[in-house]
Amino acid sequence: MQHLVEIKGSHLFEEYLHSLGVSRCKLDREQEIYVQDKHLATVRRIQGELRFYLRASALVRS
């Protein structure tokens, strides 16, 4: 099971993704976001609203 952390707001979500090496992507639809075949994040539509989640493991830096 994936451990996901919800990020409130697309701007903060986009900033996190950028810091993890993701080039700009449109956040206007449901999608899975990968970098070098590693799953980092997901955008889900829940009750008609887009919600933004990062994988908890993506938040840990080695």
Buried (B, 14 or more C-beta within 10 A) or exposed (E): EEEBEEBEEBEEBBEBBEEBEBEEEEBEEEBEBEBEEEEBBBBBEEEEEBBBBBBEEBEEEE
